Amino acid sequence: MKQQMLMPVLIRVYLWSKIIGRAALHSRQVFGLVLASISLTFQHAHAASEKEPAPSGVRLPVVVSKSIGAEIKDHLVIGPFQIKKGEDFDKIDYLERVNLSESIASVDEFSKKLKAIGVPDGEGTIYPKWFVMNERRHFVDFNHAFNQPESKETDGMVAYVAFNVTSTKKTNAWMLIGSTGVSRVFANGKRVFAPKGRRSLFIYRDLTKVPIAPGDNLVVVKIPRQDTLWGFCAYLSLAGVKTAQATLAAQSSLEKSIMRKNIYYTFDEPVAAAPRGAPFSVKFTGHVRSITGERTGGLVGNKVQWDKATAQSGLHKVVLEVNGKEYYERLLVGHPAHALQDALLEIDALPFRLQEHGGFAALKARLGFLASQFEKNNAGKGENPDPIGGGRGWERRFVHELWITQEALMRVRRGEEPFSHVTGLHLNGFVSRIDDSQQCYRIYVPSCYKKDASALPLVVILPTAVSAAKPFLESPFLDDHHLADRMAKLAERHGVILLWSGYHNRPTGLPMESAHLAEVLEAVGRNYLFDRNRVTLMGMCSAAPLAFDACASWPGRFAGIAVLNPEFVLDQNMPRNLVAAFSKRKEFREWFMRGDRMSAFLKRKTPDVFIINDGGNEPGHGDLKTSKAFVTKAVRAGAPVRFETPPRRESAHLGAWEDLIEWAAQQRGGISWEDGAERVRRGSVQDVLTEKFWVVIGSTGNDEENAANATVAEAIQAGWRKTHFSGCRMVMDSELAAEEMRNSNLVLIGNARTNSVWRELDRGLGVTITGDGITWGERSWFGDGIAIQAVMRHPKNPARRIVVVGGLNLSPESFGTLNLSRDGWFRYAVWGGGDDGPELRDASL
């Protein structure tokens, strides 16, 4: 079939590898011409429409190696090919369908046949396409490249990656491979690698030797789709003594994945200390140390040899020594449940209240959750059960959190501050002024941080509504240690402090979220030095409206917003029946539709915004059309938005995250608290509850009235717990201290007769409740069962506010809602008895 029937190239993908050899076959000038030709060809292919012919006459991408460590940036991608039902992909040469073959032995022959590629006839085929890549990232995402959805139908497709390695001599190379299918590797027409089983992408799972001849060498990799994700990455290096170095260098720059597992129940289990995929013939040198620094073993071959005289159960670090550099990974020897129990006992034995060091409270809560999780998943499985899910992700997270706990405990024993100015990835916490709840955050402080040096910029990662359905310490947001570890490495590279801010409630756009963010930043500022004028908000999906809302709440406070695949509207979590009741009010409709967060940005034209939309199709993530519509509005308003639509890079968007972090590191100009940035107050019931408050229960009525007041208070408490994962402060009117009454916001339940605090403040409140109605200032409402919720200034402290929840004969059924932080959009709402329950009589901001 003709070339014009080829599908257009919709997206660029990329692969980052290293090559072998010492000198180039071609001159520098020729090398430059080859790359220029490839780049132009790619641009042509990328812009082509379905009616335009595919580019022709292009050779296989040539990579000329001038020295060890030169990058391969150009590759040919061919596919996708459909695997028919019952076919064994391993036995079929799909390249033959397009006039190519896996057995082609030379670069010249392969290149000559490229321009003859056509589309096979027959039903059930997927039209293959070919295109050249030239990118700096290192992951080929075939789903995105071929415009295929991330379907649960995992089988059924094959793709190829081909490139040319040149060398001045005959040698061997090691090729590390990471793929979501079991890759096959062909070198100059001969298959050199064909493992069995299935694969999931985790750094580099496989390693194979690739024979290299003098001159050009054709390397072709065949990758089937065997997972929801479908991708590939590779790394080539010299064979022999350099293998260990290459295997490690291909990984990230901090802690490596150099062991097969992280949890060992006894010292009798063999600990294999070699990078994933490294052959057992490779020998490493190194040692093992306990968390306290004692040498507890060494390496014999690629296995740990324990020193039985010094090794004890607990945490250890395996260190590989390669060319003067050290690479490490942590492990636990012993039963995980016992290690958790010991750590929790040590925390309980600390000579201070945990609230004095919020980090220990956070760690205790987190370890307690891990203990219950481990017990639940391993009940009845014997003395040595598998870790949860049997996966490395859980093991690495578990050992990391146990390790940072023990490090903090050791700092206390040495008389040091356990959490201040500590580098690395760890948890910390604080007690919220709002309701005395324990709040937590995760932070990464790069190794370049010095408490007596210049302050570093801070990048705040905001949660998404979906990830925050559970308390922060139990959430997927915190559980994804693998992603956090990789994000931390990006922060290390760009010299920024990375803060996962946690959340006080499931984020849905409540005023509480911006108040919580302020408390988090204050808490972080007490333990770490960061540049208060260089705080950037970052996130994906529903984190975007949270970022804009924070900027609307704190005008000028933040230096930038960096978001990936953003949503721009949050779903309100107010019950439908309540929305139906309120929607009759013009004020509610204006509040519901006002879009303060976006309009404030478009009006103020600050801060700078960077949006990346890589076309990801995960449910709920902002689509490209929505992002473009917002950018159009920003351009018309003259608001500063940078917008990019790169290809999806890597399974966890890490390429896009790096671009966002790099941009965030360069932002400056936010106003610090010291310069007077104040949060905008909106005068609603919700907003009163963003500051320290007490729910004050009236107890000076008769028994029936007092019981009704207490029941209303319980309903308010239940609403707070449902929304905020914890309780709020509650007190009887007779027990509220005078200082607390004057300096706190108050929620007064009852009326001036049944609540002594209300009675003391009554003149200043100006609310009159009688048998037939309620009067407040110049407003009056009459009827049966009238009840009011209203915000007013504190008569004895103009800086504080009061919410009255009052009526003559109260019960929870007197009001349409008592979940005040979630539903209290109003300055006042008046309810009256109706046939089907409370009926809204009036409401306004």
Beta strands, then each sheet from edge to edge (+ up, - down):
strand 1: 17-18
strand 2: 62-63
strand 3: 71-72
strand 4: 74-82
strand 5: 129-134
strand 6: 140-141
strand 7: 157-167
strand 8: 171-179
strand 9: 184-187
strand 10: 190-193
strand 11: 206-212
strand 12: 215-224
strand 13: 231-238
strand 14: 263-264
strand 15: 285-290
strand 16: 295-300
strand 17: 303-306
strand 18: 314-322
strand 19: 325-333
strand 20: 424-431
strand 21: 438-445
strand 22: 456-461
strand 23: 497-500
strand 24: 530-540
strand 25: 560-564
strand 26: 608-612
strand 27: 641-644
strand 28: 693-697
strand 29: 730-732
strand 30: 745-750
strand 31: 767-770
strand 32: 773-776
strand 33: 779-782
strand 34: 787-794
strand 35: 797-807
strand 36: 828-834
strand 37: 837-844
sheet 1: 1+ 3-
sheet 2: 2+ 7+ 4- 5+
sheet 3: 2+ 7+ 12- 9+ 10-
sheet 4: 6+ 13- 8+ 11-
sheet 5: 14+ 19+ 18- 15+ 16- 17+
sheet 6: 20+ 21- 23+ 22+ 24+ 25+ 26+ 27+
sheet 7: 29+ 28+ 30+ 35+ 34- 36+ 37-
sheet 8: 31+ 32- 33+
end
